[in-house]
């Protein structure tokens, strides 16, 4: 017995958000401090860089962030 095929309506909403560097930097700094369990009041510096990997005809951008957290010592 053949299965009857029917059209389906797929409902979705696509949202695009443009974020400023200061917002992205804050999110990265917060995630790093949470990961290492750093107390509030630390000095955080985020260095973001982009490298490329892959063959010359098909480059893939690879982003990395180095986060330097300076904690006060009692």
C-alpha positions as a printed Julia matrix, in Angstrom:
74×3 Matrix{Float64}:
  0.0    0.0    0.0
  1.42   3.39  -0.97
  1.9    6.05   1.68
  0.16   9.34   1.01
  2.58  12.25   1.13
  1.42  15.67   2.22
  2.91  19.11   2.43
  3.88  20.35   5.86
  4.12  23.95   6.94
  7.27  24.61   8.94
  6.94  27.61  11.18
 10.07  29.27  12.45
 11.48  32.65  13.26
 15.07  33.56  12.44
 16.63  36.29  14.54
 19.88  38.08  13.8
 21.67  40.09  16.44
 24.54  42.48  15.94
 26.69  42.65  19.05
 29.29  45.27  19.83
 32.79  44.15  20.79
 32.36  45.4   24.37
 29.34  43.08  24.82
 31.19  40.08  23.37
 34.25  40.86  25.48
 32.07  41.0   28.59
 30.47  37.64  27.84
 33.85  35.99  27.25
 35.28  37.52  30.44
 32.26  36.41  32.49
 32.45  32.85  31.12
 36.19  32.63  31.86
 35.8   33.95  35.41
 32.94  31.53  36.04
 34.99  28.63  34.66
 37.95  29.25  36.99
 35.85  30.37  39.96
 37.41  33.81  40.14
 35.99  36.27  42.67
 34.43  39.52  41.55
 36.74  42.52  41.38
 39.35  40.78  39.22
 40.98  42.53  36.3
 40.19  40.75  33.03
 41.82  41.26  29.64
 40.48  39.5   26.53
 42.59  39.17  23.39
 40.63  37.86  20.41
 42.39  36.69  17.27
 41.45  35.06  14.02
 43.56  32.54  12.19
 42.86  30.61   9.04
 43.12  26.89   8.44
 42.39  24.65   5.51
 43.52  24.57   1.93
 44.24  27.82   0.09
 41.09  27.39  -1.99
 38.84  26.85   1.05
 39.95  28.82   4.1
 38.12  28.41   7.38
 38.29  31.21   9.93
 39.21  30.03  13.43
 38.63  32.44  16.29
 40.45  32.1   19.59
 40.31  34.15  22.74
 43.03  34.39  25.34
 41.67  35.62  28.65
 44.07  36.99  31.25
 42.54  37.22  34.72
 44.46  39.09  37.43
 43.24  38.26  40.92
 44.13  40.23  44.05
 46.42  38.43  46.49
 45.85  38.94  50.21
